[in-house]
Structure formats: C-alpha cells, structure tokens
Amino acid sequence: MRHVVFAASLVTLMCAAAAPHFETTIRLTVPKNAASAPVLMLEGLEVVAGERMTIEVLGPPDPKTKVQPVLAVSGLVGSNQRTGAAPVETMDLVIPLNDRASRLLAQREEITLTLRLRNGRHPLKWKRAYLTSA
C-alpha cells in the first residue's frame, strides 16, 4: 500500500513539474467604452529575452458551474530552452478580449480577471494593467 501511495505522489509531482502555471488575479476598473472592443493592456511587462510564453485571461467563475471562462489567449513566440542568464526586457502587451468579455464588461464597473501563464518559467510582473477599447 505504501508503494502505491508513493507512486501516486511521485506521478503527481512529475506532472506538476512538467507543466508549471503561474496565476495572478487582478481587479480592474471597466471604462464605459471598453465593452465595444475590449483590450487588456499590460504596460511594462517583464519578459525574458527569447523565452516563449502564453497568457490566458480568465473571467470570474460562473456562479453555477464555478468554471472560469477564457476571455483571451495571447503570447510571445520564443524558445523553451534554458539559455543561462538571458536578459529581462520590458514591453507593452496588448491583449484583445473576445465577445464573451464584451458581454461580461457591459454591465460592470469593476471586474476581477485571472492571468494564467503557461510555458513561462517566471511569474508575471508588470507596471500597470488596465482595460480599454481597440
């Protein structure tokens, strides 16, 4: 029995190590014009030069199903190979949100979003995040 529990624990740890995800929750003010063609702006986003990253923008969980809707997926093309001490750069990332986001934003003054980083090895850091329209 101990071997089974140990093996299950080991598999769980290996799966977690194989696909690291960093999640950050942010609360944003919704401007009046943002519902028409919403865009999430991340100013001063820190990225490792040449590193691949994918960011999923998730909305608030549905009250019935508790599932968070995907409002956008954005990212940077790069390598997943470790390149030693690659320099950290800052950039402004524009993330267009989908139609579901438009409906969510239409009746709100504030919204809480979750940013889930996939394929990155460092938590997301930025200077300013806000919603606007395209």
C-alpha positions in Angstrom: 0.0 0.0 0.0 2.8 2.4 0.8 4.3 1.8 -2.6 1.1 2.7 -4.3 0.7 5.9 -2.4 4.4 6.8 -3.0 4.0 6.1 -6.8 0.8 8.2 -7.0 2.6 11.1 -5.2 5.6 10.8 -7.5 3.4 10.9 -10.6 1.5 13.9 -9.3 4.7 15.8 -8.6 6.2 14.9 -12.0 3.0 16.2 -13.8 3.1 19.4 -11.8 6.8 19.9 -12.6 6.2 19.2 -16.3 3.6 22.0 -16.7 4.2 24.9 -14.3 1.5 27.5 -14.3 1.6 30.8 -12.5 -1.7 32.6 -11.8 -2.3 36.2 -10.9 -5.6 37.8 -10.0 -6.2 41.4 -10.8 -9.1 43.7 -10.2 -9.7 46.4 -12.9 -11.9 49.3 -13.4 -14.1 48.9 -16.5 -14.2 52.1 -18.6 -17.5 53.0 -20.2 -16.2 52.4 -23.7 -14.4 49.1 -23.0 -17.4 46.8 -23.8 -17.4 47.6 -27.5 -14.0 46.1 -28.4 -12.3 45.3 -25.1 -8.5 45.2 -24.8 -6.4 44.3 -21.8 -3.1 46.4 -21.7 -0.1 45.2 -19.7 2.4 48.0 -19.6 6.0 47.3 -18.6 5.6 43.6 -18.7 8.8 41.8 -17.8 9.8 39.1 -20.2 13.0 37.0 -20.5 14.6 37.7 -23.9 13.8 34.9 -26.4 11.6 32.9 -24.0 8.2 31.6 -25.1 5.1 32.4 -23.1 1.4 32.0 -23.3 -1.0 34.1 -21.2 -4.6 33.0 -20.7 -7.0 35.7 -19.5 -9.8 34.1 -17.4 -13.0 35.8 -16.3 -14.8 35.5 -12.9 -16.1 32.0 -12.2 -19.7 31.2 -13.3 -21.8 31.1 -10.1 -23.4 27.7 -11.1 -20.5 25.8 -12.6 -17.6 27.5 -10.9 -15.8 27.4 -14.3 -13.8 30.5 -15.3 -14.4 31.5 -19.0 -11.5 32.1 -21.2 -11.6 35.7 -22.4 -8.3 35.7 -24.3 -5.2 33.8 -25.1 -2.0 35.7 -26.0 1.7 35.1 -26.0 5.1 35.5 -27.3 7.0 33.3 -29.7 10.3 32.0 -28.4 12.2 29.0 -27.2 11.5 26.9 -24.2 15.2 26.1 -23.9 17.1 27.5 -21.0 19.7 29.9 -22.2 21.5 30.7 -19.0 21.2 34.2 -17.7 19.1 35.7 -20.5 18.4 39.4 -20.1 15.0 40.6 -18.8 13.2 43.1 -21.1 10.1 45.1 -20.6 7.4 45.6 -23.2 3.8 46.7 -23.5 1.5 43.8 -24.4 -1.9 44.4 -26.0 -4.4 41.5 -25.4 -7.6 41.7 -27.4 -10.5 40.1 -25.5 -13.3 38.0 -27.0 -17.0 38.6 -27.4 -17.7 36.8 -24.1 -15.6 39.5 -22.4 -17.7 42.2 -24.1 -20.8 40.8 -22.5 -19.2 40.5 -19.1 -17.9 44.0 -19.2 -21.1 45.6 -20.5 -22.8 45.7 -17.1 -19.9 46.2 -14.7 -17.8 49.0 -13.2 -15.1 46.6 -12.0 -14.0 43.1 -12.9 -11.6 40.5 -11.4 -9.6 38.7 -14.0 -7.1 35.8 -13.6 -4.0 35.8 -15.8 -2.6 32.2 -16.1 0.9 31.9 -17.5 1.7 28.8 -19.5 5.1 27.9 -20.9 6.8 30.6 -18.9 9.2 29.9 -16.1 8.7 33.2 -14.1 5.6 34.8 -12.5 4.1 37.7 -14.5 5.3 41.2 -13.5 4.2 44.4 -15.0 4.0 48.1 -14.0 0.4 48.8 -15.0 -2.7 46.9 -16.2 -5.9 48.4 -17.5 -8.8 47.8 -19.8 -9.5 50.0 -22.8 -11.2 49.6 -26.2 -9.4 49.0 -29.5 
